């Protein structure tokens, strides 16, 4: 098993809506492994078209191709992060559209909002597991704005062991083999919640003493 430790350094602010509270759209402090997989492998393995005629995600179909190649990408947890708050307001052009002061959000104007974004130079770490050697890009795009991020990847030496251990990073519980997770903190975010500070048991790849990644990680989805 080849395991790369990837340090992600944001070059621009990154925005995605983890929570929506009135006019505030908040970006979380973790990066989901689905988004990272698309960012790292869309040009080489997944090949999602630039134009999609549907808003329905196709995670299962797209990530099945990655699974066939024996590749798995973990979620990314923060090493050092900052946030910034951006306010946006869109003008309403009355000559071709009826003015709408309030819309589906009740008492909030449709053309006004605030976005809490991850600031540039925020740093994250994730792991890429692969059955064969894999080439990783130097630069990727993340979030709604396709913001630029630097990828510093290094292959780490591991030993496969069995027993109790602490997960080296956040995990997607859908992808972890049954019976591995013993205790953890839940990170609520779409499209599926993650877990952090997980204490696990079973077969694992040891990165350092008592710290590692579960063996058998693979993309899994509810039927």
N, C-alpha and C positions, 0 to 999 in steps of 0.2 A: 504494500500500500504506500502510495506517495502522498505526503501531506505538506501543503504549502501554507505558511502563516502569511497572511496578507494584511499589511498596514495600509489603510485608506486615509488619505489626507485630502480634505475638501479644498478645492481651489476657488469655488464660488458658493454662494449660499444655496442650500438644498431644502426644498419644500415638498412635503407630501402630507395629506390630511389624515393624521392619526385620530384626532378628535375635532368635532365641530361644536362650538359653544356659542350660539348666537351669531355674532359677526366675526368671531375669532376662529380661525382655522389653525390648529396646533400641530406642529411636527414633533414626533416622538424622539426619544434619545437612543433608539436602536434602529438598525437597518435590516429589513426583512430578507430572509434568504431567497425568496422568490425573486425579488427585485434585483438582488446581487447576481443571481444566476443569469438573468436576462442581460444584465450589464456586462458581465464577464464573457458570456458565450453566445450572445445572439448573432454576432457576425460570423462565428466559426461553426456552430453546431445547431442552434435552435432555428435561426433564420426566420423570425417573425417578419412579415411584410411591413413596409413603412406605413402603408394605408390599411386600416382595418375598418370594415363596414359594419361592425357591431361593437357595442360596449360590454358584451359578455366576455369575461376572461376565459382563456383556454389553457390554464395552468397545467392541467393533467396531461393534455395532448403535447404541449410544448416541452414540459419537463420529462416526459417519458423518453424523449430522444436522448436527453442527457443521462438518464438512468441507464439506458442501453450501452452507453460509452463507459459506464462505471465511474461517473463523476458525481460528486455531491458538494454543495457549497453551504456552509453554516451561516446563520445570522451573524451580523457584526455588532459587537458591543463597544461602547465608547471607552476610549482611553483618556481623551481630553476634549470637552465640547463647550461651545458657547452658543448662545442664541441671539437673534436679532428680530425685531418686530417691524414688519412692513405694512403700511396702510395703503389701500388702493381704493380709488373711486372712479367709476366710469360715467362719463357724461351721457345723458339720454338725448338722442336725436329725435326731436318731435316731428320733423317733417315726413318721416316714413314709418314711425313707430309710435303707438299710443303711449303717453307717459305712464309709468307704473311706479308709484311711490313705494308701495308695499306689495310684496308678493307671497310666495309660498312660505317664507320664513316668519310670517306673522307680522309683528310690529317692527321688523327690521327692513330697511331699504334694500332693494335688490341690487343696487349699483354701488354698494359700500361694503368694505370688509377689511379685516386685518389678518395677516399671516405671520405666525411665529415660525421662523426658519432656522435651520442649523447654519451657524456662521462659518465663513471661510476659515481654514486652518484647523477646524475640528477634526479629530483623529479617531479612527475606529480600527478594530482588528476582527478578522474572520479567518476561517480555515477552508481550504479547498482540498478535498480528498479525491484521489483518482487511482484507478487500478493500473494505469500506465502513465508514463511521463506526459505532462500536459503543458502547453504554452499559454501563458497568461498575458493579457494586454497590459501595457504600461499606463494607459489612460482609459477611463470609462466615464459614462454619463449616468447621472442619478436623478431621481425625483421628477416632479411635474415639469420643471424648467429645463430638464436634461443638463443639469449642472456638472461641470468638469471635476473629476477627482483623480488624484494620483494613486497608483497601485504599486506598493513596494512589496514584492513577494520573495520569500525565501523558503526553500525546502528544509524541513526539520526532520531530524532523526527520531524515530519512535520505536518503542518496543510494545508488543501486544501482551497484555496481562489480563488477569481476572481478579475481581475483588471490589472493594469499596473505593470510590474516588470522587473528586470534585470536577465538574465539567469545566473545560478551559475557556468556554465562551457561552453566550446565550444559545439556546436550542429551540428548535421547532418541535413541540411534543408529538405532533402527528408523524414525524419522521423517525422518532426514537423507538427502538424495539420495545415490545411490551415487557413490563416488569423492571425496567432499568431505572426509571425516575423514582426517588425515594422522598426527597424534600426539595422545594424550589419556591421562587417568587414568580408570580404571574405578571407578564407584560401584556396588557390588553392593547391590541392593535389589529387592524384588518390587513390581509384577508384571513389570517388565523393568528391567535395569540401565541406569544413566545414564553419561554421560561428562562429565568436568570438565577445565578448562584445555585445551580442544581447539584444536589448530592445524589450520586448514582451508584449502582452496583451491577456487576456483570463483566463481560469481556469488553476491553477498551484498549485504545492506543495511548500509551503513556507519553506525554510530552515533557513532563518533569515529575518529580516524586509526588505521587498521590493526585496528580492533575492530568486529565486526558480527555479524549473524545470517545463516545460510545462506538463500538464496532457494529456494523450493520446499518448505519445511517443511510436512508434512502427516501426519496420524495414519496409521500403517501397522501391520499385525499379521501375525504368522506364520500361514500357512494350516494 
